[in-house]
Amino acid sequence: MRAATVADLTRFDEVIDVRSPGEFVEDHAPGAINLPVLDNDERARVGTLYQQVSPFEAKKAGAILISRNIARHLETWFADKPRTYRPLVYCWRGGNRSGAMTHILQKIGFAAAQLEGGYKAYRRHVVTELASLPATLRYRVVSGPTGSGKSRLLAALAQAGAQALDLEGLAAHRGSLLGALPDAPQPAQKGFESAIWSALSRFDPAQPVYVESESKRIGALTVPDALIAAMRSSPCIRIEAPLSARVQLLIEDYAHFLAAPDLLNTRLAHLVELRGREAVAAWQSQAQAGAWPELVAALLAQHYDPAYLKSLSRNYAPRPDDLTLNTPDLTPASLQAITARILAQ
């Protein structure tokens, strides 16, 4: 069977990444599963042999380990696969690791194929696509000050069948100093880019893509240049909500800080240089006292809203084709009403 290309990724029953778990965590093809033929330690051991002893000794040791690991996968993952099973297998560059797995699967009788060029070819494809694909789509940028329900609105739009690109969801970060999620670390930059490419490649160019008015950086991650440029040249849907509604939403979304005011105060300390020691000390006192509505309102008025307005005027300046929507609150019913108004445009 011929080697497959990146264009064939969706044409197989399963995509199998046989690289080490560490390589897989950093990035992998969308939907791929990890069946390593060398684990992290084994890969390091073989690499050391290659550098310090000889390529021959490294290959011999690697073959022993790879054979054992493939046998384990055959006894477990592949044990109940039917004869019609068609997997696509890849490693770092389409070499020995994926070659060994593919060869054995083919000898069994499965219609297995090896990804030509391996992960390196896939990565080149993603980088190339992210330089051009964003410009082929049209965007409607959901904007509004902190706490105006932009992420919730994106979710409501997606649920209603619209095309929504949730960059903060893909980045596992809410995009501010306090935006780190309590139960999910951010992916690696390469993994973030793979997730963006996977989402964009599924969108219909004839339909708009709804996306939040993000900054260039979301936590430790960077939005690809072509995408941020396309977003900044697109019309906005501007959400305006009362301060009380925004405060309530933020208390809900950042509930983990209510249980850990010391953690919040550690994060707030990073704002001393920007907002002054006196202001930060006042916010920290409110956090220790559990004065959450007062703290959130103060942070919005003194930090987030000024920063947002400055960023918005620079990156998402008003346009004649913008749409401004006022809402009395940010309840699910109100967000559904806003969604209906957007989709009716």
Residue frames relative to the residue before (quaternion, step in Angstrom):
aa qw qx qy qz dx dy dz
M 1.0000 0.0000 0.0000 0.0000 0.00 0.00 0.00
R 0.5193 -0.6556 0.4520 0.3100 3.57 -0.98 0.87
A 0.5493 -0.5679 0.4848 0.3751 3.53 -1.28 0.39
A 0.3838 -0.7184 0.5344 0.2259 3.57 -1.04 0.78
T 0.3352 -0.7166 0.5745 0.2101 3.55 -1.31 0.38
V 0.7173 -0.4257 0.3166 0.4517 3.56 -1.31 0.10
A 0.5986 0.5788 -0.3543 0.4256 3.60 1.11 -0.61
D 0.6808 0.5001 -0.2795 0.4564 3.59 1.22 -0.43
L 0.3539 0.7912 -0.4642 0.1823 3.61 1.24 -0.10
T 0.7527 0.3979 -0.2203 0.4760 3.60 0.93 -0.81
R 0.6001 0.6134 -0.3418 0.3832 3.59 1.24 -0.03
F 0.6540 0.4936 -0.3076 0.4837 3.57 1.29 0.10
D 0.6223 -0.5481 0.4049 0.3851 3.55 -1.25 0.40
E 0.7991 -0.0203 0.0733 0.5963 3.55 1.07 -0.76
V 0.2350 -0.7317 0.6194 0.1606 3.54 -1.17 0.67
I 0.1229 -0.8217 0.5564 0.0112 3.58 -0.63 1.15
D 0.1788 -0.7608 0.6204 0.0650 3.53 -0.77 1.15
V 0.1526 -0.8284 0.5354 0.0612 3.59 -0.44 1.19
R 0.4134 0.6992 -0.4846 0.3247 3.61 1.22 0.25
S 0.6801 -0.4791 0.3525 0.4285 3.56 -1.29 0.14
P 0.6540 -0.5182 0.3666 0.4116 3.61 -1.17 0.44
G 0.6343 0.5408 -0.3407 0.4349 3.61 1.01 -0.72
E 0.6519 0.4948 -0.3094 0.4842 3.57 1.01 -0.80
F 0.6527 0.5356 -0.3058 0.4399 3.55 0.99 -0.88
V 0.6520 0.5273 -0.3225 0.4391 3.59 0.93 -0.88
E 0.6369 0.5390 -0.3408 0.4332 3.59 0.97 -0.77
D 0.7564 -0.2448 0.1878 0.5768 3.57 0.94 -0.84
H 0.0846 0.7761 -0.6228 0.0510 3.54 -1.21 0.54
A 0.6488 -0.5033 0.3897 0.4169 3.54 -1.26 0.29
P 0.6047 -0.5824 0.3892 0.3790 3.63 -1.02 0.71
G 0.8393 0.1864 -0.1585 0.4855 3.54 -0.91 0.98
A 0.4671 0.6916 -0.4486 0.3196 3.60 1.21 -0.07
I 0.2608 -0.7163 0.6194 0.1876 3.54 -1.25 0.54
N 0.3853 -0.7339 0.5179 0.2117 3.57 -1.15 0.61
L 0.0771 0.7496 -0.6508 0.0924 3.54 -0.65 1.21
P 0.1261 -0.8543 0.4986 0.0755 3.59 0.39 1.20
V 0.2957 -0.7284 0.5867 0.1942 3.54 -1.09 0.74
L 0.7304 0.1292 -0.1541 0.6528 3.56 1.39 -0.07
D 0.3206 -0.7352 0.5521 0.2275 3.59 -0.79 0.91
N 0.7639 -0.3836 0.2353 0.4625 3.59 -1.26 0.05
D 0.6988 0.4684 -0.2737 0.4662 3.58 0.84 -0.98
E 0.6539 0.5173 -0.3167 0.4523 3.57 0.95 -0.85
R 0.6399 0.5210 -0.3256 0.4617 3.57 0.97 -0.81
A 0.6544 0.5045 -0.3119 0.4689 3.58 0.98 -0.85
R 0.6457 0.5334 -0.3169 0.4452 3.57 1.00 -0.84
V 0.6697 0.4858 -0.2943 0.4785 3.57 0.94 -0.91
G 0.6385 0.5329 -0.3219 0.4525 3.57 1.01 -0.77
T 0.6409 0.5198 -0.3161 0.4682 3.56 1.04 -0.78
L 0.6287 0.5263 -0.3251 0.4712 3.57 1.02 -0.82
Y 0.6422 0.5410 -0.3202 0.4386 3.56 0.96 -0.89
Q 0.7280 0.4414 -0.2366 0.4682 3.57 0.92 -0.94
Q 0.7994 0.3603 -0.1559 0.4548 3.57 0.86 -0.99
V 0.7488 0.3278 -0.2050 0.5383 3.61 1.14 -0.47
S 0.6495 -0.4638 0.3374 0.4991 3.59 0.29 -1.25
P 0.6120 -0.5440 0.4153 0.3963 3.59 -1.17 0.43
F 0.6211 0.5580 -0.3469 0.4272 3.59 1.04 -0.78
E 0.6854 0.4703 -0.2930 0.4724 3.59 0.83 -0.95
A 0.6295 0.5336 -0.3353 0.4545 3.57 1.05 -0.71
K 0.6695 0.4965 -0.3004 0.4636 3.58 0.93 -0.88
K 0.6424 0.5239 -0.3255 0.4548 3.57 1.01 -0.79
A 0.6769 0.4705 -0.2907 0.4858 3.58 0.92 -0.89
G 0.6454 0.5297 -0.3169 0.4499 3.55 1.02 -0.81
A 0.6344 0.5430 -0.3311 0.4393 3.57 0.98 -0.81
I 0.6300 0.5314 -0.3303 0.4600 3.58 1.01 -0.80
L 0.6986 0.4725 -0.2705 0.4643 3.56 0.84 -1.01
I 0.6536 0.5167 -0.3137 0.4554 3.58 0.93 -0.89
S 0.6415 0.5291 -0.3255 0.4501 3.58 0.96 -0.84
R 0.6604 0.5067 -0.3080 0.4607 3.57 0.93 -0.88
N 0.6932 0.4818 -0.2859 0.4534 3.56 0.89 -0.93
I 0.6328 0.5086 -0.3390 0.4754 3.59 1.00 -0.73
A 0.6212 0.5390 -0.3417 0.4547 3.59 0.99 -0.78
R 0.6485 0.5124 -0.3210 0.4625 3.59 0.98 -0.82
H 0.6559 0.4986 -0.3127 0.4726 3.60 0.98 -0.80
L 0.6252 0.5356 -0.3386 0.4556 3.59 1.05 -0.71
E 0.6829 0.4867 -0.2804 0.4672 3.57 1.05 -0.79
T 0.7561 0.3594 -0.1847 0.5147 3.58 1.15 -0.51
W 0.8138 0.3078 -0.1810 0.4585 3.58 0.07 -1.27
F 0.7718 0.3746 -0.1948 0.4755 3.57 0.86 -0.93
A 0.4194 0.7633 -0.4393 0.2203 3.59 1.23 -0.22
D 0.7992 0.2901 -0.1486 0.5050 3.60 0.93 -0.80
K 0.4037 0.7202 -0.4829 0.2918 3.60 1.19 0.31
P 0.4310 -0.7115 0.4872 0.2658 3.61 -0.91 0.85
R 0.6833 -0.4932 0.3402 0.4173 3.55 -1.25 0.29
T 0.6637 0.5239 -0.2975 0.4433 3.60 1.14 -0.60
Y 0.4098 0.7418 -0.4452 0.2892 3.59 1.30 -0.09
R 0.0818 -0.8067 0.5853 -0.0067 3.60 -0.85 1.08
P 0.0200 0.8206 -0.5704 0.0285 3.63 -0.11 1.18
L 0.2605 -0.7081 0.6297 0.1849 3.53 -1.29 0.51
V 0.1412 -0.8216 0.5520 0.0186 3.58 -0.69 1.10
Y 0.0769 0.7986 -0.5960 0.0334 3.57 -0.98 0.78
C 0.1568 -0.7355 0.6481 0.1200 3.53 -1.36 0.43
W 0.8226 -0.2440 0.1426 0.4934 3.60 -1.13 -0.47
R 0.8292 -0.0346 0.0494 0.5558 3.60 0.78 -0.97
G 0.6323 -0.5627 0.3364 0.4129 3.57 1.10 0.58
G 0.4430 0.7213 -0.4202 0.3269 3.55 1.12 0.74
N 0.8762 -0.1232 0.0792 0.4591 3.51 -1.10 -0.85
R 0.6530 0.5383 -0.3473 0.4039 3.60 0.89 -0.82
S 0.7265 0.3810 -0.2461 0.5162 3.59 0.77 -0.95
G 0.5925 0.5799 -0.3661 0.4228 3.59 1.12 -0.60
A 0.6564 0.5087 -0.3123 0.4614 3.58 0.98 -0.86
M 0.6668 0.4933 -0.3041 0.4686 3.59 0.91 -0.91
T 0.6687 0.5028 -0.3082 0.4528 3.59 0.87 -0.92
H 0.6397 0.5411 -0.3259 0.4379 3.59 0.92 -0.91
I 0.6932 0.4716 -0.2895 0.4618 3.59 0.82 -0.94
L 0.6475 0.5130 -0.3247 0.4605 3.59 0.94 -0.82
Q 0.6503 0.5066 -0.3148 0.4705 3.59 1.01 -0.77
K 0.6489 0.5194 -0.3195 0.4550 3.59 0.99 -0.81
I 0.6077 0.5365 -0.3508 0.4689 3.57 1.14 -0.59
G 0.5851 -0.5791 0.3760 0.4253 3.56 1.06 -0.76
F 0.4911 0.6424 -0.4398 0.3908 3.58 1.28 0.09
A 0.4332 -0.6781 0.5270 0.2733 3.58 -1.13 0.64
A 0.1105 0.8248 -0.5381 0.1339 3.54 0.64 1.21
A 0.1000 -0.7769 0.6191 0.0554 3.55 -1.19 0.63
Q 0.3636 -0.7109 0.5671 0.2022 3.51 -1.27 0.59
L 0.4364 -0.6929 0.5082 0.2669 3.59 -0.94 0.90
E 0.4038 -0.7289 0.5041 0.2270 3.56 -0.61 1.14
G 0.8191 0.1863 -0.1643 0.5171 3.56 -0.73 1.08
G 0.3588 -0.7861 0.4502 0.2249 3.58 1.28 -0.11
Y 0.8151 -0.2235 0.1852 0.5013 3.53 -1.24 -0.56
K 0.6052 0.5742 -0.3659 0.4125 3.61 1.01 -0.73
A 0.6513 0.4935 -0.3138 0.4836 3.59 1.01 -0.76
Y 0.6304 0.5289 -0.3262 0.4652 3.56 1.02 -0.82
R 0.6697 0.5035 -0.3000 0.4560 3.58 0.89 -0.93
R 0.6283 0.5217 -0.3375 0.4681 3.61 0.97 -0.77
H 0.6359 0.5371 -0.3173 0.4544 3.56 1.02 -0.83
V 0.6590 0.5105 -0.3066 0.4594 3.60 0.91 -0.91
V 0.6591 0.5105 -0.3089 0.4577 3.58 0.90 -0.95
T 0.6619 0.5038 -0.3014 0.4662 3.57 0.94 -0.90
E 0.6742 0.5066 -0.2907 0.4521 3.57 0.90 -0.94
L 0.6829 0.4953 -0.2988 0.4461 3.59 0.92 -0.84
A 0.6090 0.5378 -0.3590 0.4593 3.58 1.23 -0.21
S 0.7975 0.2844 -0.1358 0.5144 3.60 1.16 -0.49
L 0.6102 0.6105 -0.3500 0.3639 3.60 1.00 -0.81
P 0.6388 0.5470 -0.3691 0.3956 3.68 0.79 -0.79
A 0.6662 0.5215 -0.3072 0.4358 3.61 1.01 -0.74
T 0.6224 0.5520 -0.3485 0.4318 3.61 1.19 -0.29
L 0.6842 0.4439 -0.2713 0.5111 3.59 1.28 -0.18
R 0.2948 -0.7310 0.5774 0.2128 3.57 -1.23 0.38
Y 0.2414 -0.8148 0.5245 0.0519 3.53 -0.89 1.04
R 0.1285 -0.7016 0.6884 0.1314 3.49 -1.36 0.46
V 0.2385 -0.8186 0.5157 0.0843 3.53 -0.45 1.27
V 0.2762 -0.7581 0.5738 0.1403 3.56 -0.67 1.16
S 0.0308 0.8137 -0.5763 0.0689 3.57 -0.52 1.18
G 0.2490 0.7331 -0.6030 0.1922 3.51 -1.29 0.38
P 0.6057 -0.5845 0.3820 0.3813 3.60 -1.08 0.58
T 0.7145 -0.4417 0.3249 0.4346 3.55 -1.28 0.34
G 0.8057 0.2668 -0.2084 0.4859 3.54 -0.89 0.96
S 0.5412 0.6426 -0.4039 0.3619 3.61 1.21 0.14
G 0.6074 -0.6342 0.3295 0.3468 3.58 1.21 0.40
K 0.2456 0.8098 -0.5074 0.1624 3.60 1.14 0.46
S 0.6828 0.4768 -0.2978 0.4666 3.60 0.85 -0.91
R 0.6483 0.5042 -0.3210 0.4716 3.57 1.00 -0.77
L 0.6352 0.5194 -0.3310 0.4660 3.57 1.04 -0.72
L 0.6164 0.5302 -0.3489 0.4661 3.60 0.99 -0.73
A 0.6515 0.5085 -0.3144 0.4671 3.57 0.97 -0.85
A 0.6511 0.5090 -0.3147 0.4669 3.59 1.01 -0.81
L 0.6325 0.5222 -0.3262 0.4701 3.58 1.04 -0.76
A 0.6524 0.5079 -0.3110 0.4687 3.58 0.96 -0.87
Q 0.6542 0.5132 -0.3137 0.4586 3.57 0.97 -0.84
A 0.6761 0.4805 -0.2844 0.4808 3.58 1.15 -0.63
G 0.6339 -0.5750 0.3140 0.4111 3.58 1.29 0.08
A 0.5029 0.6414 -0.4357 0.3819 3.58 1.25 0.10
Q 0.5137 -0.6154 0.4981 0.3307 3.55 -1.30 0.31
A 0.0327 0.8107 -0.5793 0.0788 3.59 -0.52 1.20
L 0.1739 -0.7601 0.6205 0.0830 3.54 -0.97 0.96
D 0.1117 -0.8152 0.5679 0.0188 3.56 -0.28 1.29
L 0.1795 -0.8290 0.5219 0.0905 3.57 0.13 1.28
E 0.6403 0.5145 -0.3400 0.4580 3.60 1.00 -0.70
G 0.6243 0.5257 -0.3382 0.4685 3.57 1.07 -0.67
L 0.6707 0.4867 -0.2945 0.4760 3.58 0.96 -0.87
A 0.7078 0.4477 -0.2512 0.4853 3.57 1.12 -0.71
A 0.2998 -0.7656 0.5065 0.2599 3.61 1.27 -0.25
H 0.6461 0.4494 -0.3224 0.5260 3.55 0.91 0.97
R 0.3889 -0.7425 0.4975 0.2234 3.58 -1.02 0.80
G 0.5876 -0.6797 0.3287 0.2910 3.55 1.21 0.37
S 0.7019 0.3758 -0.3025 0.5241 3.61 1.04 0.55
L 0.7494 -0.3698 0.2832 0.4705 3.56 -1.31 -0.05
L 0.7542 0.3510 -0.1856 0.5229 3.58 1.05 -0.77
G 0.4770 0.7582 -0.3675 0.2503 3.56 1.29 0.09
A 0.4597 0.6797 -0.4666 0.3300 3.63 1.19 -0.11
L 0.3949 -0.7192 0.5200 0.2373 3.57 -0.92 0.89
P 0.5173 -0.6885 0.4100 0.3004 3.61 -0.91 0.85
D 0.8017 0.2942 -0.1263 0.5048 3.59 1.10 -0.61
A 0.7469 0.3342 -0.2093 0.5354 3.61 1.20 0.26
P 0.2838 -0.7536 0.5643 0.1819 3.62 -0.55 1.08
Q 0.5666 -0.5842 0.4453 0.3733 3.56 -1.18 0.43
P 0.4911 -0.6320 0.4938 0.3400 3.60 -1.11 0.56
A 0.6103 -0.4921 0.4442 0.4336 3.54 -1.31 0.01
Q 0.6645 -0.5099 0.3593 0.4115 3.59 -1.21 0.45
K 0.6561 0.5075 -0.3213 0.4569 3.60 0.93 -0.84
G 0.6498 0.5122 -0.3174 0.4633 3.58 1.00 -0.78
F 0.6156 0.5413 -0.3267 0.4705 3.57 1.08 -0.78
E 0.6763 0.4878 -0.2923 0.4681 3.57 0.90 -0.90
S 0.6196 0.5314 -0.3449 0.4634 3.60 1.03 -0.69
A 0.6580 0.5131 -0.3073 0.4574 3.56 0.96 -0.88
I 0.6401 0.5101 -0.3225 0.4754 3.59 1.02 -0.80
W 0.6564 0.5078 -0.3137 0.4613 3.59 0.87 -0.94
S 0.6470 0.5283 -0.3223 0.4455 3.58 0.91 -0.90
A 0.6701 0.4884 -0.2995 0.4720 3.59 0.95 -0.86
L 0.6850 0.4958 -0.2953 0.4447 3.59 0.80 -1.00
S 0.6691 0.5276 -0.3098 0.4218 3.58 0.94 -0.84
R 0.6655 0.4913 -0.3038 0.4728 3.60 1.22 -0.37
F 0.5796 0.6242 -0.3739 0.3669 3.60 1.19 -0.36
D 0.4378 -0.6661 0.5517 0.2454 3.52 -1.28 0.66
P 0.4084 -0.7386 0.4726 0.2534 3.64 -0.54 1.08
A 0.6155 0.5677 -0.3483 0.4214 3.59 1.19 -0.42
Q 0.7208 0.3827 -0.2257 0.5319 3.58 1.24 -0.35
P 0.5324 -0.6390 0.4367 0.3429 3.62 -1.06 0.65
V 0.2921 -0.7084 0.6137 0.1904 3.51 -1.30 0.49
Y 0.2396 -0.7748 0.5719 0.1237 3.58 -0.71 1.08
V 0.0691 0.7954 -0.5916 0.1122 3.55 -0.81 1.05
E 0.5011 -0.6644 0.4673 0.2985 3.57 -1.11 0.66
S 0.5517 -0.6294 0.4485 0.3136 3.57 -1.19 0.65
E 0.0007 0.8544 -0.5174 0.0474 3.54 0.49 1.26
S 0.4783 -0.5879 0.5568 0.3398 3.48 -1.38 0.25
K 0.6994 -0.4507 0.3412 0.4373 3.54 -1.31 0.12
R 0.7731 0.2504 -0.1386 0.5661 3.58 1.08 -0.74
I 0.1200 -0.7450 0.6533 0.0613 3.52 -1.13 0.83
G 0.7807 -0.1045 0.0245 0.6157 3.56 -0.04 1.25
A 0.7987 -0.2352 0.2035 0.5151 3.57 -0.76 -1.07
L 0.6371 0.5620 -0.3094 0.4271 3.59 1.29 -0.13
T 0.3159 -0.7513 0.5595 0.1507 3.54 -1.23 0.62
V 0.3898 -0.6983 0.5512 0.2377 3.57 -0.89 0.96
P 0.5474 -0.6369 0.4196 0.3444 3.65 -0.82 0.90
D 0.6206 -0.6051 0.3641 0.3409 3.55 -1.00 0.90
A 0.6909 0.4889 -0.2999 0.4400 3.59 0.78 -0.98
L 0.6544 0.5100 -0.3178 0.4589 3.57 1.04 -0.71
I 0.6774 0.4744 -0.3135 0.4667 3.61 0.80 -0.90
A 0.6221 0.5333 -0.3442 0.4583 3.60 1.06 -0.68
A 0.6598 0.4996 -0.3069 0.4699 3.59 0.96 -0.84
M 0.6391 0.5270 -0.3238 0.4572 3.58 1.00 -0.80
R 0.7102 0.4816 -0.2651 0.4397 3.57 0.86 -0.97
S 0.6880 0.4362 -0.2868 0.5040 3.58 1.23 -0.26
S 0.5894 0.5944 -0.3455 0.4243 3.57 1.31 0.19
P 0.5790 -0.5836 0.4305 0.3725 3.61 -1.19 0.43
C 0.3553 -0.7508 0.5291 0.1736 3.54 -1.19 0.66
I 0.2430 -0.6717 0.6714 0.1977 3.49 -1.38 0.41
R 0.1364 -0.8380 0.5277 0.0269 3.56 -0.24 1.29
I 0.1991 -0.7949 0.5689 0.0691 3.55 -0.64 1.20
E 0.0657 -0.7844 0.6168 0.0086 3.57 -0.84 1.02
A 0.0543 0.7986 -0.5907 0.1022 3.56 -0.69 1.17
P 0.5934 -0.5833 0.4057 0.3782 3.62 -1.10 0.56
L 0.6357 -0.5443 0.3926 0.3814 3.54 -1.19 0.58
S 0.6433 0.5405 -0.3346 0.4267 3.60 0.91 -0.86
A 0.6564 0.5009 -0.3144 0.4683 3.59 1.00 -0.77
R 0.6492 0.5145 -0.3145 0.4636 3.55 1.01 -0.78
V 0.6283 0.5278 -0.3332 0.4644 3.58 0.98 -0.80
Q 0.6692 0.5015 -0.3077 0.4538 3.59 0.87 -0.92
L 0.6523 0.5128 -0.3225 0.4555 3.59 0.94 -0.84
L 0.6793 0.4934 -0.3012 0.4520 3.60 0.90 -0.87
I 0.6082 0.5318 -0.3567 0.4691 3.59 1.04 -0.64
E 0.6511 0.5018 -0.3097 0.4779 3.58 1.04 -0.74
D 0.7238 0.4637 -0.2590 0.4404 3.58 0.81 -0.99
Y 0.7661 0.3107 -0.1687 0.5367 3.59 1.13 -0.62
A 0.1611 0.8379 -0.5050 0.1304 3.55 1.13 0.72
H 0.5793 0.6053 -0.3843 0.3876 3.61 1.11 -0.54
F 0.6331 0.5246 -0.3397 0.4567 3.58 1.13 -0.51
L 0.5705 0.5926 -0.3886 0.4152 3.59 1.14 -0.52
A 0.7055 0.4327 -0.2513 0.5019 3.55 1.13 -0.67
A 0.7760 0.2430 -0.1369 0.5657 3.60 1.24 -0.18
P 0.0521 -0.8443 0.5329 0.0210 3.62 0.52 1.13
D 0.5965 0.5658 -0.3755 0.4278 3.61 1.09 -0.56
L 0.6320 0.5172 -0.3249 0.4769 3.57 1.05 -0.77
L 0.6371 0.5235 -0.3216 0.4654 3.56 0.97 -0.85
N 0.6833 0.4961 -0.2940 0.4478 3.57 0.87 -0.91
T 0.5948 0.5464 -0.3598 0.4672 3.57 1.14 -0.58
R 0.6636 0.4876 -0.3015 0.4806 3.57 0.99 -0.82
L 0.6539 0.5301 -0.3169 0.4371 3.58 0.95 -0.88
A 0.5722 0.6135 -0.3766 0.3929 3.58 1.12 -0.62
H 0.5958 0.5804 -0.3627 0.4202 3.59 1.17 -0.50
L 0.6512 0.5294 -0.3148 0.4433 3.60 1.24 -0.29
V 0.3866 0.7492 -0.4727 0.2565 3.61 1.24 -0.03
E 0.6812 0.4956 -0.3000 0.4475 3.58 0.83 -0.94
L 0.7147 0.4601 -0.2520 0.4626 3.57 1.03 -0.81
R 0.8245 0.2444 -0.0936 0.5017 3.60 0.87 -0.97
G 0.5773 -0.6135 0.3719 0.3900 3.58 1.22 -0.10
R 0.5881 -0.6213 0.3997 0.3291 3.52 -1.10 0.77
E 0.6453 0.5431 -0.3333 0.4214 3.59 0.97 -0.79
A 0.6656 0.4968 -0.3049 0.4661 3.59 0.92 -0.89
V 0.6713 0.4944 -0.3056 0.4599 3.58 0.88 -0.91
A 0.6309 0.5288 -0.3382 0.4561 3.61 0.98 -0.78
A 0.6380 0.5191 -0.3292 0.4637 3.59 1.02 -0.76
W 0.6528 0.5006 -0.3182 0.4712 3.60 0.97 -0.80
Q 0.6570 0.5125 -0.3158 0.4539 3.57 0.96 -0.83
S 0.6225 0.5279 -0.3376 0.4688 3.59 1.06 -0.68
Q 0.6427 0.5099 -0.3223 0.4723 3.58 0.99 -0.79
A 0.6390 0.5206 -0.3296 0.4605 3.60 1.01 -0.75
Q 0.6671 0.4950 -0.3052 0.4657 3.59 0.90 -0.87
A 0.6942 0.4620 -0.2698 0.4815 3.58 1.11 -0.69
G 0.4458 -0.7023 0.4491 0.3261 3.59 1.25 -0.17
A 0.4021 0.7034 -0.4837 0.3311 3.59 1.17 0.52
W 0.0463 -0.8823 0.4679 0.0223 3.55 0.68 1.13
P 0.6670 0.4728 -0.3482 0.4586 3.68 0.76 -0.77
E 0.6548 0.5112 -0.3139 0.4598 3.57 0.99 -0.82
L 0.6535 0.5142 -0.3138 0.4584 3.58 0.97 -0.85
V 0.6774 0.4918 -0.3063 0.4532 3.57 0.82 -0.96
A 0.6460 0.5138 -0.3239 0.4624 3.59 0.93 -0.83
A 0.6583 0.5067 -0.3095 0.4628 3.58 0.97 -0.83
L 0.6530 0.5087 -0.3175 0.4627 3.58 0.95 -0.84
L 0.6425 0.5172 -0.3283 0.4603 3.58 0.99 -0.77
A 0.7133 0.4730 -0.2637 0.4450 3.56 0.80 -1.04
Q 0.7911 0.3708 -0.1690 0.4562 3.56 0.88 -0.95
H 0.7987 0.2531 -0.1389 0.5280 3.59 1.13 -0.46
Y 0.7825 0.3993 -0.2330 0.4170 3.58 0.37 -1.19
D 0.6910 0.4796 -0.3091 0.4437 3.61 0.78 -0.89
P 0.6542 0.4861 -0.3440 0.4663 3.66 0.85 -0.74
A 0.6609 0.5018 -0.3107 0.4635 3.59 0.96 -0.86
Y 0.6534 0.5206 -0.3161 0.4495 3.57 0.99 -0.83
L 0.6682 0.5047 -0.3104 0.4499 3.58 0.87 -0.93
K 0.6344 0.5234 -0.3257 0.4663 3.57 1.04 -0.75
S 0.6795 0.4840 -0.2872 0.4706 3.57 0.91 -0.94
L 0.6533 0.5307 -0.3163 0.4377 3.58 0.95 -0.88
S 0.6731 0.4975 -0.3060 0.4536 3.57 0.89 -0.89
R 0.6824 0.4841 -0.2799 0.4708 3.57 1.13 -0.65
N 0.8194 0.3036 -0.1130 0.4730 3.58 0.87 -0.97
Y 0.7904 0.1530 -0.0736 0.5886 3.60 1.11 -0.61
A 0.0146 -0.8436 0.5359 -0.0315 3.54 0.68 1.15
P 0.6219 -0.5698 0.3818 0.3778 3.63 -1.09 0.66
R 0.1069 -0.7705 0.6276 0.0317 3.54 -1.17 0.79
P 0.6250 -0.5609 0.3811 0.3867 3.61 -1.14 0.48
D 0.7279 0.4233 -0.2470 0.4795 3.59 1.09 -0.63
D 0.3669 0.7062 -0.5136 0.3207 3.60 1.18 0.42
L 0.2344 -0.7414 0.6112 0.1476 3.55 -1.27 0.47
T 0.1283 -0.7928 0.5932 0.0554 3.59 -0.72 1.07
L 0.0622 -0.8058 0.5887 -0.0145 3.56 -0.78 1.08
N 0.2005 -0.7714 0.5964 0.0952 3.56 -0.82 1.05
T 0.0288 -0.7940 0.6072 0.0000 3.55 -1.02 0.80
P 0.4663 -0.7031 0.4536 0.2872 3.61 -0.88 0.85
D 0.7901 0.0099 0.0070 0.6129 3.58 1.20 -0.47
L 0.4308 -0.6987 0.5129 0.2512 3.56 -1.32 0.03
T 0.2293 0.7783 -0.5396 0.2248 3.55 1.03 0.81
P 0.6682 -0.4894 0.3521 0.4358 3.62 -1.15 0.33
A 0.6395 0.5295 -0.3342 0.4461 3.59 0.99 -0.78
S 0.6695 0.4911 -0.3017 0.4685 3.58 0.95 -0.85
L 0.6457 0.5095 -0.3227 0.4683 3.59 1.01 -0.75
Q 0.6294 0.5144 -0.3343 0.4770 3.58 1.07 -0.66
A 0.6298 0.5255 -0.3294 0.4677 3.57 1.07 -0.74
I 0.6397 0.5065 -0.3208 0.4809 3.59 1.01 -0.82
T 0.6211 0.5501 -0.3335 0.4477 3.57 0.99 -0.84
A 0.6655 0.5048 -0.3018 0.4596 3.56 0.90 -0.92
R 0.6548 0.5076 -0.3160 0.4623 3.59 0.99 -0.77
I 0.6374 0.5232 -0.3260 0.4623 3.58 1.03 -0.78
L 0.7178 0.4606 -0.2566 0.4547 3.57 0.81 -1.01
A 0.6247 0.5412 -0.3375 0.4504 3.56 1.24 -0.36
Q 0.5222 0.6562 -0.4099 0.3586 3.58 1.25 -0.29
